[in-house]
Amino acid sequence: AGIDHLGRQPLPLAAEAQRGGKVYRIGYLSEPVSDPRSPYLGAFLGGMRTLGYTEGENLVIELRSAHGNPGALPDLATGLTRLRVDVILTAGDRAVRAAQGRPRSSAARVQTAA
């Protein structure tokens, strides 16, 4: 089960987190030079909290920013895949393309508008 672009998730995943089960890892890939903790990520984490996920308890966020260097995005996306994140959340069109072009794994992709 995964998380869709609206932050919704199937009930079994939410129920498992509330039981204190698995810790979910979300990769966040962004291109901008600005702080990688964008308003989009803040809104996403707020939605996750309402579903019972709390960063540092049952949720880990792996932040990766290209700091304005789009050429770094493919390597950053591959690095997130190697970490075996459950999903990749992206900020920016080039970050989306980098996440889509990374080596395949079980990780899903999630996109936010940037």
C-alpha positions in Angstrom: 0.0 0.0 0.0 1.2 3.5 -0.7 0.2 7.1 -0.3 -1.4 9.0 -3.2 -0.7 12.6 -4.2 -3.5 13.9 -2.0 -1.9 12.3 1.1 -4.6 9.6 1.5 -3.7 6.1 2.3 -5.4 2.8 2.6 -6.7 1.9 6.1 -4.4 -1.1 6.7 -1.3 1.1 6.5 -2.8 3.6 8.9 -3.9 0.9 11.3 -0.4 -0.7 11.3 1.2 2.7 12.2 -1.2 3.2 15.1 -0.3 -0.2 16.5 3.3 1.0 16.7 4.4 -1.3 13.9 6.6 -0.3 10.9 8.4 3.0 10.7 7.8 4.4 7.2 10.5 6.2 5.3 9.6 9.0 2.9 12.2 10.4 0.5 11.7 14.1 -0.3 13.5 15.2 -3.4 13.6 18.9 -4.3 15.4 21.1 -6.8 15.1 24.6 -5.4 17.9 26.4 -3.5 15.4 27.3 -0.8 14.9 25.4 2.4 13.9 21.8 1.5 11.2 21.9 4.2 8.9 23.8 1.9 5.3 24.7 2.7 4.3 21.6 0.6 6.2 19.3 2.9 4.8 21.0 6.0 1.3 20.5 4.7 2.0 16.9 3.8 3.4 16.2 7.3 0.4 17.9 8.9 -1.9 15.6 6.9 0.2 12.6 7.9 -0.1 13.6 11.6 -3.9 13.6 11.3 -3.6 10.0 10.0 -1.5 8.9 13.0 2.0 9.4 11.6 4.6 11.4 13.5 8.0 12.3 12.3 10.6 10.7 14.6 8.1 8.1 15.9 6.6 6.1 13.1 7.8 8.3 10.2 11.3 9.2 8.9 11.8 11.9 6.3 14.9 11.6 4.1 15.4 15.2 2.7 17.5 15.6 -0.4 17.9 18.9 -2.2 19.8 19.7 -5.4 20.3 23.3 -4.1 19.5 24.7 -7.6 21.7 22.2 -9.4 19.3 20.0 -11.5 22.1 17.8 -12.7 22.4 16.4 -9.1 18.8 15.2 -9.1 19.3 11.8 -10.7 22.0 10.8 -8.2 19.9 12.1 -5.3 16.9 10.1 -6.5 19.1 6.9 -6.9 20.4 7.5 -3.4 16.9 7.6 -2.0 16.1 4.3 -3.8 19.2 2.8 -2.2 17.8 3.8 1.2 14.7 1.8 0.4 12.3 4.6 1.1 8.6 3.6 1.0 7.7 6.6 -1.2 9.4 9.6 -2.9 7.8 12.9 -2.6 9.0 15.5 -5.1 9.1 19.2 -5.5 9.6 20.5 -9.0 9.2 19.1 -12.5 12.8 18.1 -12.9 12.7 16.3 -9.5 9.7 14.3 -10.8 11.6 13.3 -13.9 14.6 12.3 -11.9 12.5 10.2 -9.6 10.8 8.5 -12.5 14.1 7.8 -14.2 15.8 6.2 -11.2 16.5 2.5 -11.0 13.3 0.6 -10.1 12.5 -0.6 -6.6 9.5 -1.2 -4.5 9.3 2.5 -3.7 6.3 4.5 -5.1 6.4 8.0 -6.3 4.4 10.9 -5.0 4.3 14.4 -6.5 3.5 17.8 -5.1 3.0 20.9 -7.1 5.9 23.3 -6.8 
